[in-house]
Amino acid sequence: MNTDPQTAGPPVALVTGGLRGIGRAIVDRLHAQGFVGAVVDLADTEAGTTGGRLPDGFRYYTLDIARVEDHEAAVERIVADFGRIDTLVNNAGIAVRPPTDILDVAPADFDRSLSVNLRGTFFLTQAVARHMICRSSPHYRSIVSINSMASHIASFDRAQYAISKAAIGKMTQLYAARLAGDGIHVHEVKPGFIRTPMTAGAATRIDDIVREAVPQQRWGTPEDVAQAVVTLATGGLPYTTGESVWVAGGVTIPQVR
């Protein structure tokens, strides 16, 4: 393979859950930085393929990441279409709707959360990492998982989500240690209170929390998260791997009022 970055083509990204919200902001920001690649999501086909809704160079692929048995075929198709994958962004995830007390969580709901947020993410990362190892690239290579502040706090009415996200931190460390020798950097980004359609229903309640608990006293935006992801994906922190990058306006700073 040609290893000259000027002639080998642009870097290739795979973004899960990339049709809306934080995922779409990441896709747009990657495109602005010269990336092409794949967007995988569960949304309807029209949203992903018509009307020029994805930026030039990005293609939509339908994939339920909970279906681990479909991962290898999906990754092989993307590699066949683009030649390789330089960056994987694990953004897809499901929240708890409605919030449920930890004493009332049903096994099926627990399993569904972990099947997407943890199991699906773990095995898709495995599939992509295997392809990365087998193919050289002139570009910086990275895996970035979108975590959540829920992994850091005790939200007893979102137990299965918090547990699944807490495990992403350990997954990040494990893959970072395993892949460092192959020149693949692995990171996680932990957003705080981000204004998206997913948080719109609780916006009024969360407004008060943001003013009280966030030193910057504002909501974050999908673009804030996307900027952090692209910084990591393009090698902006080259001597960093296996670490958490918070995008949360300082919410983790202990405060005495």
CYANA upper distance limits for C-alpha pairs under 8 A (distance plus 0.5 A):
  1 MET  CA    136 SER  CA      7.65
  1 MET  CA    137 SER  CA      8.34
  2 ASN  CA      7 THR  CA      7.87
  2 ASN  CA      8 ALA  CA      6.28
  2 ASN  CA    138 PRO  CA      8.43
  3 THR  CA      7 THR  CA      8.48
  3 THR  CA      8 ALA  CA      6.90
  3 THR  CA    136 SER  CA      8.34
  3 THR  CA    137 SER  CA      6.86
  3 THR  CA    138 PRO  CA      5.35
  4 ASP  CA      8 ALA  CA      6.34
  4 ASP  CA    138 PRO  CA      6.72
  5 PRO  CA      9 GLY  CA      7.31
  5 PRO  CA     10 PRO  CA      8.24
  5 PRO  CA    138 PRO  CA      5.76
  5 PRO  CA    139 HIS  CA      7.21
  8 ALA  CA    138 PRO  CA      7.79
 10 PRO  CA     34 GLY  CA      6.83
 10 PRO  CA     35 PHE  CA      6.25
 10 PRO  CA     36 VAL  CA      7.11
 11 PRO  CA     34 GLY  CA      7.68
 11 PRO  CA     35 PHE  CA      5.55
 11 PRO  CA     36 VAL  CA      6.94
 11 PRO  CA     85 ILE  CA      8.20
 11 PRO  CA     86 ASP  CA      6.48
 11 PRO  CA     87 THR  CA      8.29
 11 PRO  CA    139 HIS  CA      6.68
 12 VAL  CA     35 PHE  CA      6.16
 12 VAL  CA     36 VAL  CA      5.57
 12 VAL  CA     37 GLY  CA      5.37
 12 VAL  CA     38 ALA  CA      8.41
 12 VAL  CA     82 PHE  CA      7.54
 12 VAL  CA     84 ARG  CA      7.28
 12 VAL  CA     85 ILE  CA      5.63
 12 VAL  CA     86 ASP  CA      5.66
 12 VAL  CA     87 THR  CA      6.88
 13 ALA  CA     30 LEU  CA      8.44
 13 ALA  CA     35 PHE  CA      7.07
 13 ALA  CA     36 VAL  CA      6.73
 13 ALA  CA     37 GLY  CA      5.18
 13 ALA  CA     38 ALA  CA      6.78
 13 ALA  CA     85 ILE  CA      6.36
 13 ALA  CA     86 ASP  CA      6.36
 13 ALA  CA     87 THR  CA      5.06
 13 ALA  CA     88 LEU  CA      6.28
 13 ALA  CA     89 VAL  CA      7.93
 14 LEU  CA     37 GLY  CA      6.25
 14 LEU  CA     38 ALA  CA      5.22
 14 LEU  CA     39 VAL  CA      6.47
 14 LEU  CA     40 VAL  CA      8.01
 14 LEU  CA     85 ILE  CA      7.33
 14 LEU  CA     87 THR  CA      6.74
 14 LEU  CA     88 LEU  CA      5.36
 14 LEU  CA     89 VAL  CA      6.64
 15 VAL  CA     23 GLY  CA      7.57
 15 VAL  CA     26 ILE  CA      8.48
 15 VAL  CA     27 VAL  CA      7.56
 15 VAL  CA     38 ALA  CA      6.80
 15 VAL  CA     39 VAL  CA      5.50
 15 VAL  CA     40 VAL  CA      6.81
 15 VAL  CA     88 LEU  CA      6.58
 15 VAL  CA     89 VAL  CA      5.23
 15 VAL  CA     90 ASN  CA      6.86
 15 VAL  CA     91 ASN  CA      7.21
 16 THR  CA     23 GLY  CA      7.65
 16 THR  CA     39 VAL  CA      6.44
 16 THR  CA     40 VAL  CA      5.33
 16 THR  CA     41 ASP  CA      6.47
 16 THR  CA     89 VAL  CA      6.89
 16 THR  CA     90 ASN  CA      6.05
 16 THR  CA     91 ASN  CA      5.71
 16 THR  CA     92 ALA  CA      5.52
 17 GLY  CA     23 GLY  CA      6.09
 17 GLY  CA     24 ARG  CA      8.34
 17 GLY  CA     39 VAL  CA      7.65
 17 GLY  CA     40 VAL  CA      6.45
 17 GLY  CA     41 ASP  CA      5.18
 17 GLY  CA     42 LEU  CA      7.93
 17 GLY  CA     90 ASN  CA      8.43
 17 GLY  CA     91 ASN  CA      6.08
 17 GLY  CA     92 ALA  CA      4.66
 17 GLY  CA     93 GLY  CA      7.89
 18 GLY  CA     22 ILE  CA      8.05
 18 GLY  CA     23 GLY  CA      4.45
 18 GLY  CA     24 ARG  CA      5.19
 18 GLY  CA     25 ALA  CA      8.48
 18 GLY  CA     26 ILE  CA      7.93
 18 GLY  CA     27 VAL  CA      6.97
 18 GLY  CA     39 VAL  CA      5.89
 18 GLY  CA     40 VAL  CA      6.89
 18 GLY  CA     41 ASP  CA      6.84
 18 GLY  CA     91 ASN  CA      7.78
 18 GLY  CA     92 ALA  CA      8.03
 19 LEU  CA     23 GLY  CA      6.77
 19 LEU  CA     24 ARG  CA      5.49
 19 LEU  CA     39 VAL  CA      7.66
 19 LEU  CA     40 VAL  CA      8.45
 19 LEU  CA     41 ASP  CA      7.21
 19 LEU  CA     43 ALA  CA      7.98
 19 LEU  CA     47 ALA  CA      8.10
 19 LEU  CA     48 GLY  CA      7.31
 19 LEU  CA     54 LEU  CA      8.49
 20 ARG  CA     24 ARG  CA      5.09
 20 ARG  CA     25 ALA  CA      7.99
 21 GLY  CA     25 ALA  CA      6.95
 21 GLY  CA    196 THR  CA      6.25
 21 GLY  CA    197 PRO  CA      7.40
 21 GLY  CA    222 PRO  CA      6.86
 22 ILE  CA     26 ILE  CA      6.74
 22 ILE  CA     91 ASN  CA      8.29
 22 ILE  CA    196 THR  CA      7.96
 22 ILE  CA    222 PRO  CA      5.00
 22 ILE  CA    223 GLU  CA      7.78
 22 ILE  CA    225 VAL  CA      7.46
 22 ILE  CA    226 ALA  CA      7.46
 23 GLY  CA     27 VAL  CA      6.84
 23 GLY  CA     91 ASN  CA      6.55
 23 GLY  CA     92 ALA  CA      8.17
 23 GLY  CA    222 PRO  CA      8.41
 23 GLY  CA    226 ALA  CA      8.46
 24 ARG  CA     28 ASP  CA      6.71
 25 ALA  CA     29 ARG  CA      6.63
 25 ALA  CA    222 PRO  CA      6.23
 25 ALA  CA    223 GLU  CA      6.12
 25 ALA  CA    226 ALA  CA      6.29
 26 ILE  CA     30 LEU  CA      6.53
 26 ILE  CA    222 PRO  CA      8.25
 26 ILE  CA    223 GLU  CA      7.78
 26 ILE  CA    225 VAL  CA      8.06
 26 ILE  CA    226 ALA  CA      4.94
 26 ILE  CA    227 GLN  CA      8.12
 26 ILE  CA    229 VAL  CA      7.60
 26 ILE  CA    230 VAL  CA      7.90
 27 VAL  CA     31 HIS  CA      6.63
 27 VAL  CA     39 VAL  CA      8.32
 27 VAL  CA     55 PRO  CA      8.49
 28 ASP  CA     32 ALA  CA      6.76
 28 ASP  CA     55 PRO  CA      7.34
 29 ARG  CA     33 GLN  CA      6.90
 29 ARG  CA    223 GLU  CA      8.35
 29 ARG  CA    226 ALA  CA      6.82
 29 ARG  CA    227 GLN  CA      7.58
 29 ARG  CA    230 VAL  CA      7.43
 30 LEU  CA     34 GLY  CA      7.02
 30 LEU  CA     35 PHE  CA      5.84
 30 LEU  CA     36 VAL  CA      8.22
 30 LEU  CA    230 VAL  CA      6.73
 31 HIS  CA     35 PHE  CA      5.35
 31 HIS  CA     36 VAL  CA      6.81
 31 HIS  CA     55 PRO  CA      7.27
 31 HIS  CA     56 ASP  CA      8.32
 31 HIS  CA     57 GLY  CA      8.40
 33 GLN  CA    230 VAL  CA      8.44
 35 PHE  CA     57 GLY  CA      8.23
 36 VAL  CA     56 ASP  CA      8.09
 36 VAL  CA     57 GLY  CA      5.17
 36 VAL  CA     58 PHE  CA      5.81
 37 GLY  CA     57 GLY  CA      6.78
 37 GLY  CA     58 PHE  CA      5.21
 37 GLY  CA     59 ARG  CA      6.91
 37 GLY  CA     82 PHE  CA      7.46
 37 GLY  CA     85 ILE  CA      8.44
 38 ALA  CA     58 PHE  CA      5.95
 38 ALA  CA     59 ARG  CA      5.50
 38 ALA  CA     60 TYR  CA      6.47
 38 ALA  CA     61 TYR  CA      7.38
 38 ALA  CA     78 ILE  CA      7.30
 39 VAL  CA     58 PHE  CA      7.29
 39 VAL  CA     59 ARG  CA      6.50
 39 VAL  CA     60 TYR  CA      5.35
 39 VAL  CA     61 TYR  CA      6.57
 40 VAL  CA     60 TYR  CA      6.38
 40 VAL  CA     61 TYR  CA      5.26
 40 VAL  CA     62 THR  CA      6.02
 40 VAL  CA     63 LEU  CA      6.21
 41 ASP  CA     60 TYR  CA      8.19
 41 ASP  CA     61 TYR  CA      7.28
 41 ASP  CA     62 THR  CA      5.94
 41 ASP  CA     63 LEU  CA      6.15
 41 ASP  CA     64 ASP  CA      7.39
 41 ASP  CA     92 ALA  CA      8.04
 42 LEU  CA     62 THR  CA      6.30
 42 LEU  CA     63 LEU  CA      6.50
 42 LEU  CA     64 ASP  CA      6.46
 43 ALA  CA     47 ALA  CA      7.21
 43 ALA  CA     48 GLY  CA      7.71
 43 ALA  CA     62 THR  CA      8.11
 44 ASP  CA     48 GLY  CA      7.36
 45 THR  CA     49 THR  CA      6.57
 45 THR  CA     62 THR  CA      8.07
 46 GLU  CA     50 THR  CA      5.93
 47 ALA  CA     53 ARG  CA      7.90
 48 GLY  CA     53 ARG  CA      7.48
 48 GLY  CA     54 LEU  CA      7.61
 48 GLY  CA     59 ARG  CA      8.47
 48 GLY  CA     60 TYR  CA      5.91
 48 GLY  CA     61 TYR  CA      8.39
 49 THR  CA     53 ARG  CA      7.67
 49 THR  CA     54 LEU  CA      8.09
 49 THR  CA     59 ARG  CA      8.05
 49 THR  CA     60 TYR  CA      6.74
 54 LEU  CA     58 PHE  CA      6.63
 54 LEU  CA     59 ARG  CA      7.67
 54 LEU  CA     60 TYR  CA      8.43
 63 LEU  CA     67 ARG  CA      8.48
 63 LEU  CA     70 ASP  CA      8.14
 63 LEU  CA     74 ALA  CA      8.02
 65 ILE  CA     70 ASP  CA      8.30
 65 ILE  CA     71 HIS  CA      7.60
 65 ILE  CA    116 VAL  CA      6.68
 65 ILE  CA    120 GLY  CA      5.45
 65 ILE  CA    121 THR  CA      7.48
 65 ILE  CA    124 LEU  CA      7.67
 66 ALA  CA    115 SER  CA      5.71
 66 ALA  CA    116 VAL  CA      5.25
 66 ALA  CA    119 ARG  CA      7.56
 66 ALA  CA    120 GLY  CA      5.16
 67 ARG  CA     71 HIS  CA      7.70
 67 ARG  CA    120 GLY  CA      7.55
 68 VAL  CA    120 GLY  CA      6.56
 68 VAL  CA    123 PHE  CA      7.08
 68 VAL  CA    124 LEU  CA      7.80
 70 ASP  CA     74 ALA  CA      6.82
 71 HIS  CA     75 VAL  CA      6.62
 71 HIS  CA    123 PHE  CA      8.21
 71 HIS  CA    124 LEU  CA      6.52
 71 HIS  CA    127 ALA  CA      7.36
 72 GLU  CA     76 GLU  CA      6.53
 72 GLU  CA    127 ALA  CA      6.64
 73 ALA  CA     77 ARG  CA      6.63
 74 ALA  CA     78 ILE  CA      6.81
 75 VAL  CA     79 VAL  CA      6.60
 75 VAL  CA    127 ALA  CA      7.62
 75 VAL  CA    128 VAL  CA      7.13
 76 GLU  CA     80 ALA  CA      6.50
 77 ARG  CA     81 ASP  CA      6.68
 78 ILE  CA     82 PHE  CA      6.55
 78 ILE  CA     83 GLY  CA      8.23
 78 ILE  CA     84 ARG  CA      8.15
 78 ILE  CA     85 ILE  CA      8.43
 79 VAL  CA     83 GLY  CA      5.32
 79 VAL  CA     84 ARG  CA      5.20
 79 VAL  CA     85 ILE  CA      6.98
 80 ALA  CA     84 ARG  CA      8.03
 84 ARG  CA    131 HIS  CA      8.04
 84 ARG  CA    132 MET  CA      7.73
 84 ARG  CA    135 ARG  CA      7.43
 84 ARG  CA    137 SER  CA      8.41
 85 ILE  CA    128 VAL  CA      7.93
 85 ILE  CA    131 HIS  CA      8.11
 85 ILE  CA    132 MET  CA      6.99
 86 ASP  CA    132 MET  CA      7.58
 86 ASP  CA    137 SER  CA      7.78
 86 ASP  CA    139 HIS  CA      7.29
 86 ASP  CA    140 TYR  CA      7.41
 86 ASP  CA    141 ARG  CA      5.28
 86 ASP  CA    142 SER  CA      7.02
 87 THR  CA    141 ARG  CA      6.11
 87 THR  CA    142 SER  CA      5.36
 87 THR  CA    143 ILE  CA      6.11
 87 THR  CA    144 VAL  CA      8.17
 87 THR  CA    233 ALA  CA      6.90
 88 LEU  CA    125 THR  CA      8.08
 88 LEU  CA    128 VAL  CA      7.91
 88 LEU  CA    142 SER  CA      7.05
 88 LEU  CA    143 ILE  CA      5.22
 88 LEU  CA    144 VAL  CA      6.73
 89 VAL  CA    143 ILE  CA      6.47
 89 VAL  CA    144 VAL  CA      5.33
 89 VAL  CA    145 SER  CA      6.22
 89 VAL  CA    146 ILE  CA      7.99
 90 ASN  CA    121 THR  CA      7.02
 90 ASN  CA    125 THR  CA      8.41
 90 ASN  CA    143 ILE  CA      8.13
 90 ASN  CA    144 VAL  CA      6.65
 90 ASN  CA    145 SER  CA      4.94
 90 ASN  CA    146 ILE  CA      6.50
 91 ASN  CA    145 SER  CA      6.70
 91 ASN  CA    146 ILE  CA      5.66
 92 ALA  CA    116 VAL  CA      8.17
 92 ALA  CA    117 ASN  CA      7.76
 93 GLY  CA    113 SER  CA      8.49
 93 GLY  CA    116 VAL  CA      6.51
 93 GLY  CA    117 ASN  CA      5.50
 94 ILE  CA    113 SER  CA      6.89
 94 ILE  CA    116 VAL  CA      7.45
 94 ILE  CA    117 ASN  CA      7.17
 94 ILE  CA    161 TYR  CA      8.27
 95 ALA  CA    113 SER  CA      7.98
 95 ALA  CA    161 TYR  CA      6.73
 96 VAL  CA    100 THR  CA      8.02
 96 VAL  CA    113 SER  CA      8.35
 96 VAL  CA    158 ARG  CA      6.43
 96 VAL  CA    160 GLN  CA      8.22
 96 VAL  CA    161 TYR  CA      7.00
 99 PRO  CA    157 ASP  CA      5.68
 99 PRO  CA    158 ARG  CA      6.25
100 THR  CA    104 ASP  CA      6.88
100 THR  CA    105 VAL  CA      6.68
100 THR  CA    156 PHE  CA      8.49
100 THR  CA    157 ASP  CA      5.16
100 THR  CA    158 ARG  CA      6.79
101 ASP  CA    105 VAL  CA      7.01
101 ASP  CA    156 PHE  CA      6.53
101 ASP  CA    157 ASP  CA      4.75
101 ASP  CA    158 ARG  CA      7.74
101 ASP  CA    159 ALA  CA      8.28
102 ILE  CA    156 PHE  CA      5.98
102 ILE  CA    157 ASP  CA      6.18
102 ILE  CA    158 ARG  CA      7.74
102 ILE  CA    159 ALA  CA      6.31
105 VAL  CA    109 ASP  CA      7.33
105 VAL  CA    110 PHE  CA      7.31
105 VAL  CA    160 GLN  CA      8.49
106 ALA  CA    110 PHE  CA      6.80
107 PRO  CA    111 ASP  CA      6.54
108 ALA  CA    112 ARG  CA      6.64
109 ASP  CA    113 SER  CA      6.84
109 ASP  CA    160 GLN  CA      8.37
110 PHE  CA    114 LEU  CA      6.91
110 PHE  CA    160 GLN  CA      5.83
111 ASP  CA    115 SER  CA      6.37
112 ARG  CA    116 VAL  CA      7.00
113 SER  CA    117 ASN  CA      6.34
113 SER  CA    118 LEU  CA      8.24
113 SER  CA    160 GLN  CA      6.73
113 SER  CA    161 TYR  CA      6.71
113 SER  CA    164 SER  CA      7.57
114 LEU  CA    118 LEU  CA      5.47
114 LEU  CA    119 ARG  CA      6.44
114 LEU  CA    120 GLY  CA      8.43
114 LEU  CA    160 GLN  CA      7.63
114 LEU  CA    161 TYR  CA      8.07
114 LEU  CA    164 SER  CA      6.01
115 SER  CA    119 ARG  CA      5.29
115 SER  CA    120 GLY  CA      6.10
116 VAL  CA    120 GLY  CA      5.32
116 VAL  CA    121 THR  CA      7.09
117 ASN  CA    121 THR  CA      6.51
117 ASN  CA    161 TYR  CA      8.16
117 ASN  CA    164 SER  CA      6.36
117 ASN  CA    165 LYS  CA      7.39
118 LEU  CA    122 PHE  CA      6.35
118 LEU  CA    164 SER  CA      5.94
118 LEU  CA    165 LYS  CA      7.65
118 LEU  CA    167 ALA  CA      7.56
118 LEU  CA    168 ILE  CA      7.11
119 ARG  CA    123 PHE  CA      6.74
120 GLY  CA    124 LEU  CA      6.53
121 THR  CA    125 THR  CA      6.57
122 PHE  CA    126 GLN  CA      6.79
122 PHE  CA    171 MET  CA      7.69
123 PHE  CA    127 ALA  CA      6.70
124 LEU  CA    128 VAL  CA      6.69
125 THR  CA    129 ALA  CA      6.41
125 THR  CA    143 ILE  CA      8.25
126 GLN  CA    130 ARG  CA      6.78
127 ALA  CA    131 HIS  CA      7.20
128 VAL  CA    132 MET  CA      6.70
129 ALA  CA    133 ILE  CA      6.65
129 ALA  CA    179 LEU  CA      8.46
130 ARG  CA    134 CYS  CA      6.93
131 HIS  CA    135 ARG  CA      6.85
132 MET  CA    136 SER  CA      7.76
133 ILE  CA    182 ASP  CA      7.05
137 SER  CA    141 ARG  CA      8.41
140 TYR  CA    184 ILE  CA      8.21
140 TYR  CA    233 ALA  CA      7.81
140 TYR  CA    234 THR  CA      6.69
140 TYR  CA    235 GLY  CA      6.60
141 ARG  CA    183 GLY  CA      7.46
141 ARG  CA    184 ILE  CA      5.57
141 ARG  CA    185 HIS  CA      6.82
141 ARG  CA    233 ALA  CA      7.57
141 ARG  CA    234 THR  CA      8.43
142 SER  CA    184 ILE  CA      5.77
142 SER  CA    185 HIS  CA      5.05
142 SER  CA    186 VAL  CA      6.11
142 SER  CA    187 HIS  CA      8.15
142 SER  CA    232 LEU  CA      7.99
142 SER  CA    233 ALA  CA      6.12
143 ILE  CA    184 ILE  CA      7.90
143 ILE  CA    185 HIS  CA      6.78
143 ILE  CA    186 VAL  CA      5.20
143 ILE  CA    187 HIS  CA      6.73
143 ILE  CA    233 ALA  CA      7.97
144 VAL  CA    186 VAL  CA      6.40
144 VAL  CA    187 HIS  CA      5.29
144 VAL  CA    188 GLU  CA      5.85
144 VAL  CA    189 VAL  CA      7.63
144 VAL  CA    229 VAL  CA      7.37
144 VAL  CA    232 LEU  CA      8.03
144 VAL  CA    233 ALA  CA      7.78
145 SER  CA    168 ILE  CA      8.16
145 SER  CA    172 THR  CA      8.15
145 SER  CA    187 HIS  CA      6.90
145 SER  CA    188 GLU  CA      5.14
145 SER  CA    189 VAL  CA      6.78
146 ILE  CA    188 GLU  CA      6.28
146 ILE  CA    189 VAL  CA      5.52
146 ILE  CA    190 LYS  CA      6.73
146 ILE  CA    191 PRO  CA      8.07
147 ASN  CA    151 SER  CA      7.96
147 ASN  CA    165 LYS  CA      6.30
147 ASN  CA    166 ALA  CA      8.48
147 ASN  CA    168 ILE  CA      7.25
147 ASN  CA    169 GLY  CA      8.17
147 ASN  CA    188 GLU  CA      6.76
147 ASN  CA    189 VAL  CA      6.20
147 ASN  CA    190 LYS  CA      5.28
147 ASN  CA    191 PRO  CA      7.42
148 SER  CA    152 HIS  CA      8.29
148 SER  CA    165 LYS  CA      6.93
148 SER  CA    189 VAL  CA      8.16
148 SER  CA    190 LYS  CA      5.21
148 SER  CA    191 PRO  CA      5.92
148 SER  CA    192 GLY  CA      7.25
149 MET  CA    153 ILE  CA      7.14
149 MET  CA    190 LYS  CA      6.36
149 MET  CA    191 PRO  CA      6.68
149 MET  CA    192 GLY  CA      5.99
150 ALA  CA    154 ALA  CA      7.68
150 ALA  CA    155 SER  CA      7.25
150 ALA  CA    161 TYR  CA      7.97
150 ALA  CA    162 ALA  CA      5.54
150 ALA  CA    165 LYS  CA      7.53
150 ALA  CA    166 ALA  CA      8.26
151 SER  CA    162 ALA  CA      5.45
151 SER  CA    163 ILE  CA      7.24
151 SER  CA    164 SER  CA      8.41
151 SER  CA    165 LYS  CA      5.69
151 SER  CA    166 ALA  CA      4.83
152 HIS  CA    166 ALA  CA      7.76
154 ALA  CA    162 ALA  CA      8.24
155 SER  CA    159 ALA  CA      6.80
155 SER  CA    162 ALA  CA      7.55
158 ARG  CA    162 ALA  CA      6.68
159 ALA  CA    163 ILE  CA      6.56
160 GLN  CA    164 SER  CA      6.63
161 TYR  CA    165 LYS  CA      6.68
162 ALA  CA    166 ALA  CA      6.52
163 ILE  CA    167 ALA  CA      6.89
164 SER  CA    168 ILE  CA      7.25
165 LYS  CA    169 GLY  CA      7.69
166 ALA  CA    170 LYS  CA      7.96
167 ALA  CA    171 MET  CA      6.75
168 ILE  CA    172 THR  CA      6.54
168 ILE  CA    188 GLU  CA      8.46
169 GLY  CA    173 GLN  CA      7.04
169 GLY  CA    188 GLU  CA      7.55
169 GLY  CA    244 SER  CA      8.06
170 LYS  CA    174 LEU  CA      6.70
171 MET  CA    175 TYR  CA      6.66
172 THR  CA    176 ALA  CA      6.42
172 THR  CA    186 VAL  CA      6.70
172 THR  CA    187 HIS  CA      6.66
172 THR  CA    188 GLU  CA      7.04
172 THR  CA    242 GLY  CA      6.00
172 THR  CA    243 GLU  CA      8.10
173 GLN  CA    177 ALA  CA      6.67
173 GLN  CA    186 VAL  CA      8.17
173 GLN  CA    241 THR  CA      8.44
173 GLN  CA    242 GLY  CA      4.98
173 GLN  CA    243 GLU  CA      7.71
174 LEU  CA    178 ARG  CA      6.74
174 LEU  CA    242 GLY  CA      8.19
175 TYR  CA    179 LEU  CA      6.37
175 TYR  CA    186 VAL  CA      7.15
175 TYR  CA    242 GLY  CA      8.18
176 ALA  CA    180 ALA  CA      6.26
176 ALA  CA    184 ILE  CA      8.08
176 ALA  CA    185 HIS  CA      6.72
176 ALA  CA    186 VAL  CA      5.35
176 ALA  CA    187 HIS  CA      7.99
176 ALA  CA    241 THR  CA      6.43
176 ALA  CA    242 GLY  CA      5.43
177 ALA  CA    242 GLY  CA      7.76
179 LEU  CA    183 GLY  CA      7.18
179 LEU  CA    184 ILE  CA      5.94
179 LEU  CA    185 HIS  CA      7.63
179 LEU  CA    186 VAL  CA      8.38
180 ALA  CA    184 ILE  CA      5.98
180 ALA  CA    185 HIS  CA      6.76
180 ALA  CA    241 THR  CA      8.31
185 HIS  CA    240 THR  CA      7.99
185 HIS  CA    241 THR  CA      5.83
185 HIS  CA    242 GLY  CA      8.08
186 VAL  CA    241 THR  CA      5.79
186 VAL  CA    242 GLY  CA      5.97
186 VAL  CA    243 GLU  CA      8.34
187 HIS  CA    232 LEU  CA      7.97
187 HIS  CA    241 THR  CA      6.28
187 HIS  CA    242 GLY  CA      5.71
187 HIS  CA    243 GLU  CA      6.08
187 HIS  CA    244 SER  CA      6.91
187 HIS  CA    245 VAL  CA      8.22
188 GLU  CA    242 GLY  CA      7.90
188 GLU  CA    243 GLU  CA      6.94
188 GLU  CA    244 SER  CA      5.49
188 GLU  CA    245 VAL  CA      6.77
189 VAL  CA    225 VAL  CA      8.17
189 VAL  CA    228 ALA  CA      7.90
189 VAL  CA    229 VAL  CA      7.61
189 VAL  CA    244 SER  CA      6.22
189 VAL  CA    245 VAL  CA      5.25
189 VAL  CA    246 TRP  CA      6.33
189 VAL  CA    247 VAL  CA      7.51
190 LYS  CA    244 SER  CA      7.22
190 LYS  CA    245 VAL  CA      6.51
190 LYS  CA    246 TRP  CA      5.15
190 LYS  CA    247 VAL  CA      6.41
190 LYS  CA    248 ALA  CA      7.94
191 PRO  CA    220 GLY  CA      8.46
191 PRO  CA    225 VAL  CA      7.09
191 PRO  CA    246 TRP  CA      6.48
191 PRO  CA    247 VAL  CA      5.18
191 PRO  CA    248 ALA  CA      5.93
192 GLY  CA    220 GLY  CA      7.54
192 GLY  CA    246 TRP  CA      8.00
192 GLY  CA    247 VAL  CA      6.56
192 GLY  CA    248 ALA  CA      4.55
192 GLY  CA    249 GLY  CA      7.84
192 GLY  CA    251 VAL  CA      7.77
193 PHE  CA    210 VAL  CA      7.88
193 PHE  CA    219 TRP  CA      6.11
193 PHE  CA    220 GLY  CA      6.36
193 PHE  CA    248 ALA  CA      7.07
194 ILE  CA    199 THR  CA      7.90
194 ILE  CA    219 TRP  CA      6.12
194 ILE  CA    220 GLY  CA      4.90
194 ILE  CA    221 THR  CA      5.74
194 ILE  CA    222 PRO  CA      7.07
195 ARG  CA    199 THR  CA      6.54
195 ARG  CA    200 ALA  CA      7.41
195 ARG  CA    203 ALA  CA      8.39
195 ARG  CA    219 TRP  CA      6.59
195 ARG  CA    220 GLY  CA      6.66
195 ARG  CA    221 THR  CA      6.07
195 ARG  CA    222 PRO  CA      7.69
196 THR  CA    200 ALA  CA      6.73
196 THR  CA    221 THR  CA      7.94
196 THR  CA    222 PRO  CA      7.63
197 PRO  CA    201 GLY  CA      8.32
199 THR  CA    203 ALA  CA      6.67
202 ALA  CA    206 ILE  CA      6.58
203 ALA  CA    207 ASP  CA      6.41
204 THR  CA    208 ASP  CA      7.83
205 ARG  CA    209 ILE  CA      7.68
206 ILE  CA    210 VAL  CA      6.60
207 ASP  CA    211 ARG  CA      6.86
207 ASP  CA    219 TRP  CA      8.50
208 ASP  CA    212 GLU  CA      6.77
209 ILE  CA    213 ALA  CA      6.18
209 ILE  CA    214 VAL  CA      8.11
210 VAL  CA    214 VAL  CA      5.63
210 VAL  CA    217 GLN  CA      6.26
210 VAL  CA    218 ARG  CA      6.72
210 VAL  CA    219 TRP  CA      7.21
211 ARG  CA    215 PRO  CA      8.33
211 ARG  CA    217 GLN  CA      5.28
211 ARG  CA    218 ARG  CA      7.36
212 GLU  CA    217 GLN  CA      7.87
213 ALA  CA    217 GLN  CA      8.12
213 ALA  CA    251 VAL  CA      6.56
214 VAL  CA    218 ARG  CA      7.55
214 VAL  CA    248 ALA  CA      8.13
214 VAL  CA    249 GLY  CA      6.38
214 VAL  CA    250 GLY  CA      6.43
214 VAL  CA    251 VAL  CA      5.15
215 PRO  CA    249 GLY  CA      6.76
215 PRO  CA    250 GLY  CA      6.07
215 PRO  CA    251 VAL  CA      6.96
216 GLN  CA    249 GLY  CA      5.73
216 GLN  CA    250 GLY  CA      7.26
217 GLN  CA    249 GLY  CA      8.05
218 ARG  CA    249 GLY  CA      8.01
219 TRP  CA    249 GLY  CA      8.49
220 GLY  CA    224 ASP  CA      6.78
220 GLY  CA    225 VAL  CA      8.38
220 GLY  CA    247 VAL  CA      8.19
220 GLY  CA    248 ALA  CA      7.28
220 GLY  CA    249 GLY  CA      7.74
221 THR  CA    225 VAL  CA      7.37
222 PRO  CA    226 ALA  CA      6.66
223 GLU  CA    227 GLN  CA      6.55
224 ASP  CA    228 ALA  CA      7.21
224 ASP  CA    247 VAL  CA      7.58
225 VAL  CA    229 VAL  CA      6.83
225 VAL  CA    247 VAL  CA      6.77
226 ALA  CA    230 VAL  CA      6.61
227 GLN  CA    231 THR  CA      6.64
228 ALA  CA    232 LEU  CA      6.89
228 ALA  CA    245 VAL  CA      8.27
228 ALA  CA    247 VAL  CA      7.95
229 VAL  CA    233 ALA  CA      6.51
230 VAL  CA    234 THR  CA      6.40
231 THR  CA    235 GLY  CA      6.92
231 THR  CA    236 GLY  CA      5.34
231 THR  CA    237 LEU  CA      7.63
232 LEU  CA    236 GLY  CA      6.02
232 LEU  CA    237 LEU  CA      6.53
248 ALA  CA    252 THR  CA      8.25
